[in-house]
């Protein structure tokens, strides 16, 4: 308990916040504190992170407003792309400083398919959503689904 004439300074428990107003308060002869009751307001803000090519951050502001202390955002890649590395939530931890590193969204690719008997694959687009790989049969062979049929041609004279 405080006594008449005692002085207190407002302090916020979390270091990311500051009291407003921050003026000291005095215990007055009427049993009330001088000045205005302080509130803790964010003192740490972070600028908007640069955009992610082929992705975006969830919980981000469309109007480029500043982010406040401990605001968390998570990277998300567009369809057909994946995050190169672990998916981490980023937080505003000090003035214009975000936790974790920038992420990159890379295109999903497929490895070369196994070689077919008596045929080959033509085309080089092996990325998600692209369908330009064509199966070509060797001469004398055709593809029918997954079954190879040998066409034997007899010439009758």
Buried (B, 14 or more C-beta within 10 A) or exposed (E): EEEEEEEEEBEBEEEBBBBBEEEEBBBEEEEEBEEEEBEBEBBBBBEBBEEBEBBBBEEBEEEEEBBBBBBBBBBBBEEBBBBEEEEEEBBBBEEEEBBEEEBBBBBBEEEEEEEBEEBEBEEEEBEEEBEEBEEEBEEEBEBEEEEBEEEEEEEEE
